[in-house]
């Protein structure tokens, strides 16, 4: 069941033990300012024993630090599933060499239309770029290289096609002993679609594309942190 707001009751829903959530556009606004009410809610859910899993396209060091500072208690998934940080260990799941080779070829072919983002110096798995090239053009150029391309709305990401947010989430859930049906995912871009598939319940925010909303268990009528809070407060009845 989907709605423009939130459900009035979740009596039919199981007890959810984990929440996997995106960052940019999900707990931030368009200027990437953190929603402080969302941070308070994350900490409240942690205090109730819910495992909060940050699942983002941000560079691994940034994602890890953000997770700790806002008070998360679960694994950290960074670089769109390319890196998993858990129990003091950093696991680089994706092959960045193939991504770097593809980026080099792309840059050589379109020298004035592609540039790295500042965070690339910190990345372990993917490559984040700014470009005026259509995503379809980049995807066509990279066809057959094993590298996927996605536009998050904040940057264009070149990724090892063997890994994504969903595959990394499946591994993270195995580590913490949580089942798919006990997991909620919440996000705002097509990069979150695989994460939704590995969850028992999925929530698309108002700023999400229609393709993501169409597969979500529920949509909310507010964007960013406000939508995050509205949905999870209703779901967990707090």
Sine and cosine of phi, psi and omega as CSV:
sin_phi,cos_phi,sin_psi,cos_psi,sin_omega,cos_omega
0.00,0.00,0.74,-0.67,0.02,-1.00
-0.86,-0.52,0.42,-0.91,0.05,-1.00
-0.46,-0.89,0.25,-0.97,0.03,-1.00
-0.98,0.22,-0.32,0.95,0.05,-1.00
-0.93,-0.37,-0.75,-0.67,0.09,-1.00
-0.86,-0.51,0.31,-0.95,0.03,-1.00
-0.92,0.39,0.51,-0.86,0.01,-1.00
-0.98,0.18,-0.38,0.92,0.02,-1.00
-0.51,-0.86,0.49,-0.87,0.02,-1.00
-0.80,-0.60,0.52,0.85,-0.04,-1.00
-0.87,0.49,-0.46,0.89,-0.02,-1.00
-0.99,0.15,-0.15,0.99,-0.09,-1.00
-1.00,0.08,0.55,-0.83,0.07,-1.00
-0.96,0.29,0.10,-0.99,0.07,-1.00
-0.97,0.22,0.90,-0.44,-0.02,-1.00
-1.00,0.08,0.71,-0.70,-0.07,-1.00
-0.95,-0.32,-0.26,0.97,-0.05,-1.00
-0.58,-0.82,0.52,-0.86,0.09,-1.00
-0.79,-0.61,0.83,-0.56,0.08,-1.00
-0.97,-0.25,0.84,-0.54,-0.11,-0.99
-0.68,-0.74,0.58,-0.81,0.08,-1.00
-0.97,0.25,0.15,-0.99,0.00,-1.00
-0.94,-0.35,-0.95,0.31,-0.09,-1.00
-0.89,0.45,0.87,-0.49,-0.02,-1.00
1.00,0.09,-0.10,0.99,0.00,-1.00
-0.93,-0.36,-0.73,0.68,0.13,-0.99
-0.89,-0.45,0.25,0.97,0.09,-1.00
-0.79,-0.62,0.15,-0.99,0.17,-0.99
-1.00,-0.09,-0.13,-0.99,-0.04,-1.00
-0.92,0.40,-0.36,0.93,0.05,-1.00
-1.00,0.04,0.08,1.00,0.00,-1.00
0.93,0.36,0.41,0.91,0.11,-0.99
-0.99,0.11,0.78,-0.62,0.02,-1.00
-0.89,0.46,0.66,-0.75,0.12,-0.99
-0.99,0.13,0.92,-0.40,-0.10,-1.00
-0.93,0.36,-0.46,0.89,0.08,-1.00
-0.93,0.37,-0.56,0.83,0.06,-1.00
-0.91,0.42,-0.64,0.77,0.04,-1.00
-0.89,0.46,-0.69,0.72,0.03,-1.00
-0.87,0.49,-0.65,0.76,-0.01,-1.00
-0.92,0.39,-0.66,0.75,0.05,-1.00
-0.84,0.54,-0.72,0.70,-0.02,-1.00
-0.92,0.40,-0.58,0.82,0.03,-1.00
-0.92,0.39,-0.66,0.75,0.02,-1.00
-0.91,0.42,-0.63,0.77,0.07,-1.00
-0.87,0.50,-0.66,0.75,-0.01,-1.00
-0.90,0.43,-0.38,0.93,0.03,-1.00
-1.00,-0.05,0.07,1.00,0.07,-1.00
1.00,-0.05,0.11,0.99,0.04,-1.00
-0.98,0.20,0.71,-0.70,0.02,-1.00
-1.00,0.09,0.90,-0.44,-0.05,-1.00
-0.99,-0.17,0.90,-0.43,-0.09,-1.00
-0.94,-0.35,0.93,-0.36,0.05,-1.00
-0.98,0.22,0.82,-0.58,-0.12,-0.99
-0.74,-0.68,0.99,-0.14,-0.26,-0.96
-0.68,-0.73,0.25,-0.97,0.13,-0.99
-1.00,0.00,-0.06,1.00,0.00,-1.00
-0.90,0.44,0.41,-0.91,0.04,-1.00
-0.86,0.51,0.54,-0.84,-0.12,-0.99
-0.81,0.58,-0.74,0.68,-0.01,-1.00
-0.89,0.46,-0.61,0.79,0.02,-1.00
-0.92,0.40,-0.72,0.70,-0.02,-1.00
-0.88,0.47,-0.69,0.72,-0.01,-1.00
-0.89,0.45,-0.74,0.67,0.00,-1.00
-0.89,0.45,-0.68,0.74,0.02,-1.00
-0.87,0.49,-0.70,0.72,0.00,-1.00
-0.85,0.53,-0.70,0.72,-0.02,-1.00
-0.93,0.37,-0.69,0.72,-0.07,-1.00
-0.93,0.36,-0.56,0.83,0.00,-1.00
-1.00,0.06,-0.13,0.99,0.15,-0.99
0.99,-0.16,0.36,0.93,0.04,-1.00
-0.94,0.34,0.37,-0.93,-0.04,-1.00
-0.81,-0.58,0.09,1.00,-0.07,-1.00
-0.93,-0.36,-0.06,-1.00,0.09,-1.00
-0.85,0.52,0.36,-0.93,0.05,-1.00
-0.91,-0.42,0.83,-0.56,0.06,-1.00
-0.95,-0.30,0.84,-0.54,-0.08,-1.00
-0.82,-0.57,0.24,-0.97,0.09,-1.00
0.80,0.59,0.69,0.73,0.08,-1.00
0.85,0.53,0.65,0.76,0.05,-1.00
1.00,-0.06,0.01,1.00,-0.02,-1.00
-0.99,0.17,-0.33,0.94,-0.04,-1.00
-0.69,-0.72,0.68,-0.74,0.06,-1.00
-0.79,-0.62,0.84,-0.55,0.02,-1.00
-0.94,-0.35,0.84,-0.54,-0.02,-1.00
-0.39,-0.92,0.69,-0.73,0.12,-0.99
0.81,0.59,0.69,0.72,0.06,-1.00
0.98,0.20,0.13,0.99,-0.04,-1.00
-0.85,-0.53,0.67,-0.74,0.07,-1.00
-0.97,-0.23,0.90,-0.43,-0.01,-1.00
-0.96,-0.28,0.92,-0.39,0.08,-1.00
-1.00,0.03,0.95,-0.30,-0.11,-0.99
-1.00,0.06,-0.57,0.82,-0.09,-1.00
-1.00,-0.04,0.30,-0.95,0.04,-1.00
-0.99,-0.14,0.98,-0.21,-0.05,-1.00
-0.96,0.27,-0.39,0.92,-0.03,-1.00
-0.87,0.49,-0.67,0.74,0.01,-1.00
-0.92,0.40,-0.54,0.84,0.02,-1.00
-0.94,0.34,-0.68,0.74,0.02,-1.00
-0.90,0.44,-0.63,0.78,0.04,-1.00
-0.88,0.48,-0.67,0.75,0.00,-1.00
-0.93,0.37,-0.64,0.77,0.04,-1.00
-0.89,0.46,-0.68,0.73,0.01,-1.00
-0.87,0.50,-0.68,0.73,0.02,-1.00
-0.91,0.41,-0.64,0.77,0.02,-1.00
-0.90,0.43,-0.70,0.72,0.00,-1.00
-0.90,0.43,-0.61,0.79,0.00,-1.00
-0.92,0.40,-0.60,0.80,-0.04,-1.00
-0.98,0.18,-0.57,0.82,-0.02,-1.00
-0.82,-0.57,0.91,0.41,-0.18,-0.98
-0.88,0.47,-0.50,0.87,-0.07,-1.00
-0.98,-0.21,0.11,0.99,-0.10,-0.99
-0.85,-0.53,0.01,1.00,-0.03,-1.00
-0.71,-0.70,0.75,-0.66,0.09,-1.00
-0.58,-0.82,0.50,-0.86,0.03,-1.00
-0.94,0.33,0.46,-0.89,0.17,-0.99
-1.00,0.10,0.26,-0.97,-0.03,-1.00
-0.86,0.52,-0.56,0.83,-0.12,-0.99
-0.97,0.24,-0.11,0.99,-0.05,-1.00
-0.87,0.49,-0.50,0.87,0.00,-1.00
-0.91,0.42,-0.30,0.95,-0.01,-1.00
-0.97,-0.22,-0.10,1.00,-0.14,-0.99
-0.99,0.14,0.56,-0.83,-0.03,-1.00
-0.93,-0.36,-0.29,0.96,-0.15,-0.99
-0.76,-0.65,-0.74,0.67,-0.07,-1.00
-0.93,-0.37,-0.02,-1.00,0.08,-1.00
-0.80,-0.60,0.75,-0.66,-0.01,-1.00
-0.94,-0.34,0.77,-0.64,-0.08,-1.00
-0.74,-0.67,0.33,-0.94,0.21,-0.98
-0.93,-0.37,0.71,-0.71,-0.05,-1.00
-0.34,-0.94,0.43,-0.90,0.13,-0.99
-0.98,-0.18,0.09,1.00,0.05,-1.00
-0.96,0.27,0.63,-0.77,0.10,-0.99
-0.89,0.46,0.58,-0.81,0.02,-1.00
-0.84,0.54,-0.59,0.80,-0.01,-1.00
-0.89,0.45,-0.59,0.81,0.02,-1.00
-0.91,0.42,-0.69,0.73,0.01,-1.00
-0.91,0.41,-0.68,0.73,0.00,-1.00
-0.88,0.48,-0.65,0.76,0.03,-1.00
-0.91,0.42,-0.66,0.75,0.01,-1.00
-0.89,0.45,-0.59,0.81,-0.08,-1.00
-1.00,-0.02,0.00,1.00,-0.06,-1.00
-0.83,0.55,0.75,-0.66,0.03,-1.00
1.00,0.02,-0.02,1.00,-0.03,-1.00
-1.00,-0.05,-0.20,0.98,-0.08,-1.00
0.99,0.13,0.23,0.97,-0.02,-1.00
-0.90,-0.43,0.77,-0.63,0.03,-1.00
-0.99,-0.17,0.40,-0.92,0.02,-1.00
-0.78,-0.63,0.71,-0.70,0.02,-1.00
-0.65,-0.76,0.58,-0.81,0.08,-1.00
-0.96,-0.27,0.91,-0.42,-0.03,-1.00
-0.99,0.13,-0.15,0.99,-0.12,-0.99
1.00,-0.09,-0.26,0.97,0.04,-1.00
-0.90,-0.44,-0.49,0.87,0.04,-1.00
-0.33,-0.94,0.25,-0.97,0.11,-0.99
-0.98,-0.19,0.76,-0.65,-0.07,-1.00
-0.93,-0.37,0.76,-0.65,0.15,-0.99
-0.98,-0.18,0.82,-0.58,-0.18,-0.98
-0.70,-0.72,0.53,-0.85,0.19,-0.98
-0.88,0.48,0.89,-0.46,-0.13,-0.99
-0.92,0.40,-0.18,0.98,0.00,-1.00
-0.98,0.18,-0.20,0.98,-0.03,-1.00
-0.78,-0.63,0.51,-0.86,0.05,-1.00
-0.39,-0.92,0.00,-1.00,-0.04,-1.00
-0.88,0.48,-0.55,0.83,-0.02,-1.00
-0.94,0.34,-0.72,0.69,0.00,-1.00
-0.90,0.44,-0.64,0.77,0.03,-1.00
-0.93,0.37,-0.60,0.80,0.03,-1.00
-0.90,0.43,-0.66,0.75,0.03,-1.00
-0.84,0.54,-0.68,0.73,0.03,-1.00
-0.92,0.40,-0.67,0.74,0.00,-1.00
-0.88,0.47,-0.66,0.75,0.00,-1.00
-0.91,0.42,-0.58,0.81,0.07,-1.00
-0.89,0.46,-0.64,0.77,-0.01,-1.00
-0.89,0.46,-0.64,0.77,-0.08,-1.00
-0.99,-0.11,0.00,1.00,0.07,-1.00
0.95,0.31,0.60,0.80,0.02,-1.00
-0.91,-0.41,0.66,-0.75,0.00,-1.00
-1.00,0.06,0.37,-0.93,0.02,-1.00
-0.80,0.60,-0.72,0.70,-0.07,-1.00
-0.94,0.34,-0.16,0.99,0.03,-1.00
-0.99,-0.15,0.16,0.99,-0.14,-0.99
-0.89,-0.45,0.67,-0.74,0.10,-0.99
-0.94,-0.35,0.67,-0.74,0.13,-0.99
-0.86,-0.51,0.59,-0.81,0.00,-1.00
-0.63,-0.77,0.75,-0.66,-0.05,-1.00
-0.30,-0.95,-0.09,-1.00,-0.13,-0.99
-0.63,-0.77,0.08,1.00,-0.02,-1.00
-0.64,-0.76,0.19,-0.98,-0.02,-1.00
-0.92,0.40,-0.28,0.96,0.11,-0.99
-0.91,0.41,-0.28,0.96,-0.03,-1.00
-1.00,-0.03,-0.05,1.00,-0.13,-0.99
-0.89,0.45,-0.65,0.76,0.00,-1.00
-0.94,0.34,-0.53,0.85,0.08,-1.00
-0.89,0.45,-0.65,0.76,0.02,-1.00
-0.87,0.48,-0.61,0.79,-0.06,-1.00
-0.94,0.35,-0.33,0.94,-0.02,-1.00
-0.98,-0.18,0.33,0.94,-0.08,-1.00
-0.80,-0.60,0.50,-0.86,0.06,-1.00
-0.97,0.26,-0.42,0.91,-0.01,-1.00
-0.55,-0.84,0.72,-0.69,-0.05,-1.00
-0.78,-0.63,0.57,-0.82,-0.07,-1.00
-0.77,-0.63,0.83,-0.56,0.08,-1.00
-0.97,-0.26,0.73,-0.68,-0.02,-1.00
-0.99,0.15,0.20,-0.98,-0.05,-1.00
-0.87,0.49,-0.48,0.88,-0.02,-1.00
-1.00,0.06,0.11,0.99,0.03,-1.00
-0.98,0.19,0.45,-0.89,0.08,-1.00
-0.93,0.36,0.38,-0.93,-0.05,-1.00
-0.88,0.48,-0.55,0.83,0.00,-1.00
-0.89,0.46,-0.57,0.82,0.05,-1.00
-0.96,0.26,-0.67,0.74,0.01,-1.00
-0.86,0.51,-0.56,0.83,-0.09,-1.00
-0.92,0.39,-0.39,0.92,0.00,-1.00
-0.97,-0.26,-0.09,1.00,-0.04,-1.00
-0.96,0.28,0.50,-0.87,0.10,-0.99
-0.92,0.40,-0.52,0.85,-0.04,-1.00
-0.44,-0.90,0.52,-0.85,0.17,-0.99
-0.88,-0.47,0.41,-0.91,0.08,-1.00
-0.86,-0.51,0.38,-0.92,-0.11,-0.99
-1.00,-0.07,0.30,0.95,0.05,-1.00
-0.79,-0.62,0.54,-0.84,0.00,-1.00
-1.00,-0.02,0.22,-0.98,0.19,-0.98
0.78,0.62,-0.61,-0.79,-0.08,-1.00
-0.87,0.49,-0.54,0.84,0.01,-1.00
-0.91,0.41,-0.67,0.75,0.04,-1.00
-0.93,0.37,-0.63,0.78,0.06,-1.00
-0.82,0.57,-0.75,0.66,-0.02,-1.00
-0.92,0.39,-0.70,0.72,-0.03,-1.00
-0.87,0.50,-0.71,0.70,-0.05,-1.00
-0.92,0.39,-0.76,0.65,-0.10,-1.00
-0.96,0.28,-0.51,0.86,0.09,-1.00
-0.90,0.43,-0.63,0.78,0.03,-1.00
-0.94,0.34,-0.69,0.72,-0.06,-1.00
-0.90,0.43,-0.67,0.74,-0.04,-1.00
-0.99,-0.13,0.05,1.00,0.06,-1.00
0.81,0.59,0.79,0.61,0.03,-1.00
-0.79,-0.61,0.00,0.00,0.00,0.00
